[in-house]
Each structure stands twice: as structure tokens, then as C-alpha cells.
Amino acid sequence: MQLPSGEWILAAKAQVGGGSQPNMPAPPLHRFAVVQVRDKTISAVIMFSGPAWSYAVTQWSDEPCKNVTSYIVKSTLNQTRAMPECFVVANLNAGAFEALSDTHKEVARWAHSNSYALPVPMLQVHHTKYHKGDYFRLNAHFAGGLDSAPAAEAWGREAASSLTAMITRATPLGQLPELPAFASTLGATQPVAAQPMAGSATAAAPGSAEARLRQLKSLLDSKLITPEEYEGKRKKIVDEM
């Protein structure tokens, strides 16, 4: 999956070990979260999770939209029998953010340890998609209120279309659209150096060339950017040194 352009900081990364299921191993779950920061406040968060390899299943019983009760938009999009799908746009407060998942808690702890604040108000775009033996979950959070919800929805639907093409093998790589204008961090300042995550890749604010190079390498190692993108960005940073 290719991220939108901009400086992204790796805030959380984990592999949750799989287990054994009857007649087949359960693949481990890969999950990560990256953020953009503006004036000591997180302005955008993108989280993605999915299994390391396909499950040997032909149908799913999950109902990802079932328990979603607070939302601006809720849709099952192109859901088919035994292949669930859920698309949600919601308005969140900081407390609700931490309660969503372990990854959200990790991002909140990371933000606190680096003196970054979660945005208030905050919009969430969520998309879960199952296809054959695969699935993914995307959560994007933007600094913005209800007046920005239509733009967040438009971004989310474009992202859903691209990631659906990826999971159905119509395209080899999912491309997230550029961030909506209200969440853009162009010209943002990042005055606080981010501390490394315990037990994970280094996450550093791009305040210096060295920190930007470390951050860029962590994105490459996590396969969030292509080798070609890495080399192009690395050369640009080196030329600026």
C-alpha cells in the first residue's frame, strides 16, 4: 500500500502472532500506524492491518458494521454474501480514539510520550473489506469537524476503491489518495523530536536530515514506500544537507 505524499512518522508497528485452527495455521496479523504532525498536534493518522497471508476459507461470518452505532455515514458498499464490507465516517473525541483498538492506544501513548496532542475535533474514516481468504482494515483520522465530513467521505470512498482493487488483485499496489485539503500538512512544523518506539522501528520527527533519513528507511523496511520512492526521497534529502 502506498501512502499519500508528505512526511509520515511511524508511530506503531506490530505483528500479532497467529495460532492454530483446525487443519490450518492462522496467519499472524500485521498492523501499523503512521502520523503527520502540525504545530505539536497530530493532524492525520493512517492505520492498516491485515493477515500476513491468505486464510484457507471461502466465507466469513464477521459483521463489521453491526456494532457501529455512532456515525455520520455507514455503508456496506459492495458487500456480498459471506464477504462482509463496512465503510464508516464518524466524529470522534480523544477519549473515543483510545478505546477503538490496541493500535489506537499505542498511538495515543506514543503521542503523549512525544508531547504531541490528538486533534479535537477529529474525523474517522474506517473501511473493512473481506475478499476470499483475505481482509484488511483501514482507519484514517483527520483533524476536522462536521463541516469537513463530506471531504473525508470522498477521500474514504476513493481509498476504499483503490484498496479493493488491491485485495481483489486487480492492481498490484493500493494507492491511498492525497489527503483532503482540510487535513493537509503542507508547510507544517514539527518542533518536537519523536522518541523511538519500544520494540519497533525508529520513529523520528523529520526535524533534521539524519532523522528524516531514519524515518524514510523505516518506511522502506515496513514496505510502506517502494525502493524507487525511497531512493528518490533519500537523494533529495542528501542534496539538501
C-alpha positions in Angstrom: 0.0 0.0 0.0 1.3 3.4 -1.0 0.8 6.3 1.4 -0.2 9.9 0.4 2.7 12.2 -0.1 4.2 14.1 2.8 6.3 13.4 5.8 5.0 10.4 7.8 6.2 9.2 11.2 5.9 5.6 12.1 4.1 5.6 15.5 3.1 2.0 15.9 4.0 -1.3 14.3 3.3 -4.9 15.4 2.9 -8.5 14.3 0.3 -10.3 16.4 1.2 -14.0 16.3 -1.2 -16.4 14.7 -2.4 -19.6 16.2 -3.7 -22.9 15.2 -7.1 -23.6 13.8 -8.5 -27.0 12.8 -6.4 -28.3 9.8 -4.7 -25.0 9.1 -2.4 -22.4 10.8 -3.8 -18.9 11.4 -1.5 -16.3 9.8 -0.1 -13.6 12.0 -1.7 -10.1 11.8 0.4 -7.2 10.6 -0.6 -3.8 11.7 0.9 -0.3 11.6 0.1 3.3 12.2 1.7 6.4 10.7 1.1 10.0 11.6 1.6 13.6 10.3 2.1 16.4 12.8 1.4 20.1 12.6 2.3 22.5 15.4 2.6 19.8 18.1 -0.8 18.4 17.2 -1.3 15.2 15.2 -3.2 16.2 12.0 -3.5 12.9 10.3 -3.3 9.2 11.3 -3.4 6.2 9.0 -3.7 2.7 10.4 -3.8 -0.5 8.4 -4.0 -4.1 9.4 -4.3 -7.5 7.6 -3.1 -11.1 7.7 0.4 -12.0 6.6 -1.0 -14.5 4.1 -4.4 -15.7 3.0 -6.7 -17.8 5.1 -7.9 -21.1 3.6 -11.5 -20.1 3.9 -14.3 -19.5 1.4 -16.7 -17.4 3.5 -16.6 -15.1 6.5 -19.2 -14.7 9.3 -17.9 -11.3 10.6 -20.3 -8.3 10.6 -18.0 -5.3 10.8 -20.8 -2.8 10.6 -23.1 -4.5 13.2 -21.9 -2.7 16.3 -21.3 0.8 14.7 -24.0 3.0 16.3 -22.4 6.4 16.2 -21.6 7.6 12.7 -22.1 10.3 10.1 -22.1 7.8 7.2 -22.4 4.0 7.4 -22.5 1.7 4.3 -21.8 -1.9 3.4 -20.7 -0.7 -0.1 -20.3 -3.7 -2.4 -20.7 -6.4 0.3 -21.7 -9.8 -1.0 -22.8 -13.0 0.8 -20.1 -14.3 3.2 -17.8 -11.5 2.1 -18.5 -8.6 4.6 -17.6 -5.0 4.0 -18.1 -1.8 6.1 -17.4 1.8 5.4 -17.9 4.4 8.1 -17.3 8.1 8.6 -17.6 9.3 12.2 -16.9 12.2 14.5 -14.6 11.3 17.5 -13.3 12.8 20.7 -9.9 12.0 22.1 -11.3 9.5 24.6 -13.1 7.6 22.0 -10.0 7.4 19.9 -8.1 5.4 22.5 -10.9 3.0 23.1 -11.1 1.8 19.4 -8.3 -0.7 19.4 -4.9 -1.6 20.8 -3.2 0.2 17.9 -5.2 3.4 18.8 -4.0 3.1 22.4 -0.4 2.7 21.2 -0.6 5.8 19.0 -2.1 7.8 21.9 0.7 6.6 24.2 3.3 7.5 21.6 1.8 10.9 21.1 1.8 11.6 24.8 5.4 10.4 25.2 6.5 12.9 22.5 4.3 15.8 23.7 2.0 15.7 20.7 -1.7 16.2 21.1 -4.5 14.3 19.5 -6.7 16.6 17.4 -10.0 18.0 18.7 -12.4 17.7 16.8 -11.4 14.6 14.9 -12.9 12.7 12.0 -12.6 9.0 11.4 -12.8 7.1 8.1 -13.0 3.3 8.5 -13.1 0.6 5.9 -13.1 -3.2 6.4 -13.1 -5.4 3.4 -13.2 -9.2 3.1 -12.4 -11.0 -0.2 -11.9 -14.7 -0.5 -9.2 -15.6 2.1 -8.0 -12.1 2.7 -9.2 -9.0 4.5 -7.9 -5.6 5.6 -8.9 -2.8 8.0 -8.1 0.8 7.3 -8.6 3.6 9.8 -7.8 7.1 8.9 -8.2 10.0 11.4 -8.1 13.7 10.5 -8.1 16.9 12.4 -11.5 18.3 11.4 -15.1 18.9 12.4 -18.5 18.1 10.9 -18.2 20.7 8.2 -15.3 18.6 6.8 -17.1 15.3 6.9 -18.1 15.4 3.1 -14.5 15.8 2.1 -13.5 13.0 4.5 -16.1 10.7 3.0 -15.0 11.5 -0.6 -11.4 10.7 0.5 -12.5 7.5 2.1 -14.5 6.2 -0.9 -11.6 6.8 -3.2 -9.3 5.0 -0.7 -11.8 2.1 -0.5 -11.9 1.8 -4.3 -8.1 1.7 -4.5 -7.7 -0.9 -1.7 -10.5 -3.0 -3.1 -8.6 -3.2 -6.4 -5.5 -4.3 -4.4 -7.2 -7.0 -2.4 -9.0 -8.4 -5.5 -5.7 -8.4 -7.4 -7.0 -6.0 -10.0 -3.9 -3.9 -9.2 -0.7 -5.0 -7.5 -0.5 -2.0 -5.2 -3.1 0.1 -3.4 -2.6 3.8 -3.6 -4.2 6.0 -0.9 -5.4 9.3 -2.3 -3.8 12.6 -1.3 -5.0 13.9 2.0 -8.1 16.1 1.8 -7.3 19.8 1.8 -8.6 20.4 5.3 -6.1 17.8 6.7 -3.2 18.9 4.6 0.1 19.3 6.5 1.9 21.3 3.8 4.2 23.8 5.5 3.7 22.1 8.8 6.3 22.4 11.6 7.3 19.6 13.8 9.2 21.1 16.7 9.4 18.1 19.0 11.7 15.2 18.2 9.8 11.9 18.3 11.2 9.2 20.5 11.8 5.6 19.2 9.0 3.1 19.8 9.9 0.3 22.2 10.5 -2.9 20.4 9.8 -1.5 17.0 11.4 0.5 14.2 12.7 4.0 15.0 10.1 6.8 14.6 11.7 10.2 14.4 10.3 13.6 13.6 11.9 14.9 10.4 13.4 18.0 12.1 16.9 17.1 10.8 18.3 15.4 7.7 19.5 12.5 9.8 16.1 12.0 11.4 14.4 12.2 8.0 16.7 9.6 6.6 16.0 7.2 9.5 12.3 7.8 9.1 12.5 7.2 5.4 14.4 3.9 6.0 11.8 2.7 8.5 9.0 3.3 5.9 11.0 1.3 3.3 11.6 -1.5 5.8 7.9 -1.6 6.6 7.2 -1.7 2.8 5.1 1.5 3.0 7.1 3.0 0.2 8.7 1.4 -2.9 12.5 1.2 -3.3 12.3 3.7 -6.1 10.4 6.2 -3.9 12.9 5.6 -1.1 15.9 6.3 -3.4 14.3 9.5 -4.9 13.4 10.9 -1.4 16.8 9.9 0.0 18.7 11.7 -2.8 16.6 14.8 -2.2 17.4 14.8 1.5 21.1 14.2 0.9 21.2 17.0 -1.7 19.7 19.4 0.9 22.3 18.5 3.6 
